[in-house]
Each structure stands twice: as structure tokens, then as C-alpha cells.
Amino acid sequence: MFATKAIGNTDKAAFHRELAIQLKALLDDERDSIANAANTAALIFEMMPDLNWAGFYFLQSDDELVLGPFQGKPACVRIAVGKGVCGTAVDLGMSMLVKDVHDFPGHIACDADSRSELVVPLRDNDGVFGVLDLDSPLPGRFDKEDQAGVEQLAAIYVAASSWDE
């Protein structure tokens, strides 16, 4: 049985290192991609402060993302590739760190309380197949250290799951 361990009041890099250790332990010996996505979203939502949404969108076709496991309020179910922060991350194949979503042209407001967003593409041997999406009600909640930490969490999720087989 996995139990989360509180992460002390440390610097951000240490926080992300500890969160990565916990995620590796949580996903150890489980290969199911949906179960791992659900537990990844739950761990991030529980452990990272100031989030109002954490979850996944997966490509169901070349031009559309569909909602996967998440924590938070009900969300938009379908997002076109190239639209919103998630669709743009897939289209560009890169992480998107948005300090204020009101300044992002074409932002899709699934939750009107969200003010900042961090979206990290999920990649396997065939390329991008989805995104890990974090929202916060605080403008400027995410920075480059968060981006690097969440990119590591996304890589742990992909490595632990059966997407690349």
C-alpha cells in the first residue's frame, strides 16, 4: 500500500525531486496507463500547493485531445489540436507555461477560476500522444523550475505505463 509522505518546507527543486521519488514509488510495478494516469493526477493534485486542476488529455485522433483521468472540477472533454493551451502544446510539441491565461490568445476556460497553466506533452517512440495539464487559480503560479519538475513527472508516467509498447 502506497502512502504519500508530506514534503517539508523546502526549496522548489527539492520539492520536485521528492515528488518524483514518490511518483516512481506509486507507479512501481503497475503498467496500466489509465490507472497510472489516475494516480499521477491524484498525487500531483494532493501534493502540489495552489492547484485547482491536475490531469491528462490524450490524443484520440491526429486533431483532437480527449479528457483522461484528472482531479478537480469537471473539465472540457474535447480539445482540438492547436486550440487552447493543451492543443497548442501538442501542436508545437513543447511545454507551455502560461503565467496568466487571460493573456493567452484562444485560451479555453474550462474552469473560470483558473489563472495560470502548465501543460507538458507526453511522448513515446511515436511522438506526442497526450498532455499532462496543471491549472492554478493564482496568476504566475508556475515557473521554469515547476516546468522542469513536471516534465520529469510526465517522463516517469510514460516510462511506467504501457503507452510505448
C-alpha positions as CSV (number, residue, x, y, z in Angstrom):
1,M,0.0,0.0,0.0
2,F,1.4,3.4,-1.0
3,A,1.1,6.3,1.3
4,T,2.1,9.8,0.5
5,K,4.8,11.5,2.6
6,A,4.4,15.2,3.3
7,I,7.1,17.2,1.6
8,G,8.7,19.7,4.0
9,N,9.0,23.3,3.5
10,T,12.0,23.1,1.2
11,D,13.2,24.8,-1.9
12,K,11.3,24.2,-5.1
13,A,13.9,21.9,-6.7
14,A,14.0,19.7,-3.6
15,F,10.2,19.6,-3.7
16,H,10.1,18.4,-7.2
17,R,12.9,15.8,-6.6
18,E,10.8,14.4,-3.6
19,L,7.6,14.4,-5.7
20,A,9.4,12.5,-8.4
21,I,10.6,9.9,-5.9
22,Q,7.1,9.4,-4.6
23,L,5.6,9.1,-8.1
24,K,8.2,6.4,-9.0
25,A,7.2,4.5,-5.9
26,L,3.5,4.9,-6.6
27,L,3.7,3.6,-10.1
28,D,6.2,0.9,-9.4
29,D,5.1,-2.5,-10.8
30,E,2.0,-1.1,-12.5
31,R,1.9,-0.8,-16.3
32,D,-1.8,0.1,-16.9
33,S,-1.7,3.6,-18.5
34,I,-5.1,4.7,-17.2
35,A,-4.5,3.6,-13.6
36,N,-1.2,5.3,-13.7
37,A,-2.7,8.5,-15.1
38,A,-5.3,8.5,-12.3
39,N,-2.7,8.0,-9.6
40,T,-0.4,10.5,-11.1
41,A,-3.1,13.2,-11.3
42,A,-4.2,12.4,-7.7
43,L,-0.6,12.6,-6.3
44,I,0.1,15.9,-8.1
45,F,-3.2,17.4,-7.0
46,E,-2.7,16.3,-3.4
47,M,1.0,17.3,-3.1
48,M,1.4,20.5,-5.2
49,P,0.1,23.6,-3.5
50,D,-2.3,26.1,-5.2
51,L,-3.7,23.9,-7.9
52,N,-7.4,23.7,-8.9
53,W,-6.9,21.0,-11.6
54,A,-4.4,18.3,-12.5
55,G,-5.0,15.8,-15.2
56,F,-4.5,14.3,-18.6
57,Y,-5.7,14.7,-22.1
58,F,-4.9,12.0,-24.7
59,L,-4.9,12.2,-28.5
60,Q,-7.8,10.2,-29.9
61,S,-7.0,11.3,-33.5
62,D,-4.5,13.5,-35.2
63,D,-6.6,16.5,-34.5
64,E,-8.3,16.0,-31.1
65,L,-7.5,15.5,-27.5
66,V,-9.9,13.8,-25.2
67,L,-10.1,14.1,-21.4
68,G,-8.4,11.5,-19.3
69,P,-8.1,10.9,-15.6
70,F,-8.0,14.1,-13.5
71,Q,-8.5,15.8,-10.2
72,G,-10.6,19.0,-9.9
73,K,-13.8,20.4,-11.3
74,P,-15.4,18.8,-14.3
75,A,-13.5,19.7,-17.4
76,C,-13.7,20.2,-21.2
77,V,-14.0,16.8,-22.8
78,R,-12.6,17.5,-26.2
79,I,-9.9,20.0,-27.3
80,A,-8.8,20.5,-30.9
81,V,-5.1,20.2,-31.6
82,G,-3.8,23.8,-32.0
83,K,-6.5,25.3,-29.7
84,G,-6.2,26.4,-26.1
85,V,-3.0,25.8,-24.1
86,C,-3.3,22.0,-24.3
87,G,-3.9,21.9,-28.0
88,T,-1.1,24.3,-28.6
89,A,1.3,22.2,-26.6
90,V,0.5,19.2,-28.8
91,D,0.7,21.3,-32.0
92,L,4.1,22.7,-31.1
93,G,5.4,19.6,-29.3
94,M,6.6,21.6,-26.4
95,S,5.7,22.5,-22.8
96,M,3.6,25.6,-22.3
97,L,4.0,27.7,-19.2
98,V,1.3,30.4,-19.1
99,K,1.5,32.9,-16.3
100,D,-1.9,34.4,-16.9
101,V,-4.4,32.5,-19.1
102,H,-6.3,35.7,-19.8
103,D,-3.3,36.8,-21.8
104,F,-3.2,33.6,-23.9
105,P,-5.0,34.1,-27.2
106,G,-7.6,31.4,-27.6
107,H,-7.5,30.1,-24.0
108,I,-10.2,27.6,-23.4
109,A,-11.8,28.4,-20.0
110,C,-12.9,25.0,-18.6
111,D,-12.8,26.5,-15.1
112,A,-13.3,30.3,-14.9
113,D,-11.2,30.3,-11.6
114,S,-8.0,29.1,-13.4
115,R,-5.5,31.9,-13.9
116,S,-2.2,30.1,-14.8
117,E,-1.5,26.9,-16.5
118,L,1.4,24.5,-17.2
119,V,1.0,21.9,-19.9
120,V,3.6,19.2,-20.7
121,P,3.4,16.9,-23.7
122,L,3.6,13.2,-23.2
123,R,5.9,11.4,-25.7
124,D,6.5,7.8,-26.6
125,N,8.5,6.3,-29.5
126,D,5.9,7.6,-32.0
127,G,5.8,11.2,-30.7
128,V,3.3,13.2,-28.7
129,F,0.3,11.2,-27.6
130,G,-1.2,13.5,-24.9
131,V,-0.6,16.1,-22.3
132,L,-0.3,16.5,-18.5
133,D,-2.2,19.7,-17.6
134,L,-2.0,21.7,-14.4
135,D,-4.1,24.7,-13.6
136,S,-4.0,27.2,-10.7
137,P,-6.3,29.9,-9.5
138,L,-3.2,32.1,-8.9
139,P,-1.6,34.1,-11.7
140,G,2.1,33.3,-12.1
141,R,1.8,30.1,-10.0
142,F,4.2,28.2,-12.3
143,D,7.8,28.9,-13.2
144,K,10.7,27.2,-15.1
145,E,11.5,25.1,-12.0
146,D,7.9,23.8,-12.0
147,Q,8.1,23.2,-15.7
148,A,11.3,21.1,-15.3
149,G,9.8,19.2,-12.3
150,V,6.5,18.4,-14.1
151,E,8.4,17.4,-17.3
152,Q,10.2,14.8,-15.1
153,L,6.9,13.6,-13.7
154,A,5.5,13.2,-17.2
155,A,8.6,11.2,-18.2
156,I,8.1,9.0,-15.1
157,Y,4.5,8.4,-16.0
158,V,5.3,7.5,-19.7
159,A,8.1,5.2,-18.6
160,A,5.9,3.4,-16.1
161,S,3.0,2.9,-18.4
162,S,2.3,0.7,-21.4
163,W,2.0,3.6,-23.9
164,D,5.3,2.8,-25.5
165,E,4.9,-0.9,-26.0
